[in-house]
Amino acid sequence: MTAPIAEGFSISHAAILSGTTGAEVGDLYGCRSGSLDVDAGSFDNTGDDQVLSTWQWFNFATVTIDSGFIPFTTMALLTGATMSSSGTAPNDWWHLPLWNAGSLNQSRRPILLRMPSKNSDGTASRFIDIVLYSCQLAPIKFDGPKYKDGLVVSWSAKCLMSSVDEKGTALSEKAIGRLVSHN
């Protein structure tokens, strides 16, 4: 058995999860880059010209995923909009409202972030998953198109404390998510 140590690489996969089964219901396809930042702060309690104690806290986490693809079905899922299609290949087309009022403030959803990793023995057949339980997605943003980069689609979400996990199971203590290393 190897030591419980894992080295993670870049985020390679991001998905929207079902809030009842934990299954992937939407893929943020083609993850080019991603970040996860916690909004944290601290307060130093001072007295007698010295720091007597420090209080730490966090408010939420922010996840951002940049992709080069627009998954229309996932956008429809996240915005509550209806996607329409001509339905006839090879000249088919898809249509979806962009930045409409009804797409704002949709229900929070769990998000999965996956990174390839290796263990302390150097075996590279592992993954690190970050499961975020309750994420409020913001409207998508576009950057570009730029020469050689194309169009970049940015997805971001504010991840809040939750009393349930991605399957709706009650947690013993509120949390933003969990970290998992697996084969």
N, C-alpha and C positions, 0 to 999 in steps of 0.2 A: 504494500500500500504506500502510495506517495504522500508527502506532506500536504496539508490543506493550503497550498499556495498556488496561485494561478497568475500568469502574466497575460494581460489583455491587450488586444490590438485595436484597430479602428472599428467603429460601429459599421457593421456590414449589412445589417438587416433591422428594419423597424416595422412594427405592425400594430394595428389596432386590435384589441382583444374583446371578446364577448364579456360582459360583466356578470354572466351567469355560469358559463362553462370554462372560461379562460382560453377558449379556442380562438385562433386568428380569424378575424372577420374582414379585415382590410389590410392591404399591404401598401406601405409607403415605398413603392417600388424604386429600386436603383439608388440606394443610399450612397451619395458621394461623400458626405461628411455629416457629422453630428456632434452635438455637445449636450451635456447635462450639468447645470449649475445650480447650486443651492443659494438661496437668499438668506444669508446668516448674519448675525450681529453679536456684539458682546457689550457688556457694561462692566466697568471696573468700579467696585465699591471702595472708596478711599476714606482714609481717616488717619490721623496722626502722621500726615505727610507720606503715606505709603498706600499701596494697593492692599486691601484686606481680603478681598475676594473678587472673583470674576464670574459673571453670569453669562452663559452662552445660550443662544436660541437660534432657531430658523423659522422662517415663515412659509416658504414654499420652494419648489424646485422648478426650473425652466428647462424644457427640452426643446432643441432645435434640430431639425433634419433638413439637409439640402439634397435635392434629387434632380435628375435631369429628365424625369418622366412625369407625366400627369396621369395617374390612375383614375379614370373617370368614375368607376364604380365606388372606389374608396371616397372620392370627393362627394359623391351623392350620399353615401352613408354618413359622412361627417357633417354635411350641411343640411341634411334632411330634404334636399331637393330631388326632383325626379329627373333622371337622365333619359333622354330620348335618342333613338337611333333610327336610321333608315332601314337597318336590318338586312341589307342586301350587299354582300361582298361581291366584287372587290372595290366597288365604288361607294361603300357605306360611309356614313358620317355619324358623329355623336354630338349631342347638344346638352349643355348643362348651364343653368344660370350661374353667373359669376358675381360674387359680392352683393347678394340681395339681402334685404332686411330679415327674411325668414331664416337665413343661414346663421345668424348671430346667436350666441348663447345657447347652443345645442347642449344636450346632456353630456355630462362628463363621462369619459371612457378610460379603461385601462390601456396602457401602451407597453409593448415589449421592445427592448433594445437588445440586440445580439451582437457579440463580438467574438471572433475566433480567438483562441487562447492556447497556452501550453502550460503544463504543470511544472513543478520544480525539477523534475527529471528531464525536461525538455521535450516531452511528448506533445506534439502539436495537434492532437485530435480532440481537443476540448473546446468548449464554448463558455463564455460568461454571458449570462442573461441579467438584465436589469428589468424588473417588472414594476411599473409605476401604476398604482391602483386607481387614482382618480384625477384625470387630466382634462382640463378645459382647453380645447383647441381654439386658437386664434384664426382669423381669416388667413388664407394662404397669401404668400407674397411671391412676386416674380422678380428675377434679376436677369438682365440681358434682353435679347440674345447678344452674346459676345462672341467675337471671332475665336474659334477653337474651343470655346466653353459651351456654346449653345445657350439655351434657355435654362435657368436654374429656378426650381420651384422650392420655396422654403416653407416648411411646416413648423409651427411652434405651438407649445402648450404650456400652461401653468399647471403644475402637479401639486395637488393639495393633500393635506393629511386626510386619512380615511380610516374608518372603523371596520371596513371589510376589505378583503383581498380581491383579486381579479375574477374570482368565482362567486363573489358575494358571501363568502364565509367570514364570520365575525372574527376579528383579531383580538388578542388579549390586550393590546395596547395600540393606539392610533399610530399609523406610519404612512409615509409617502410611498414606500415600495419595499422591494427586497432584492438582494443580490444572490445569484445562483451560479455555481460552476458545475458543469456536467459534460458528459461525453456526447 
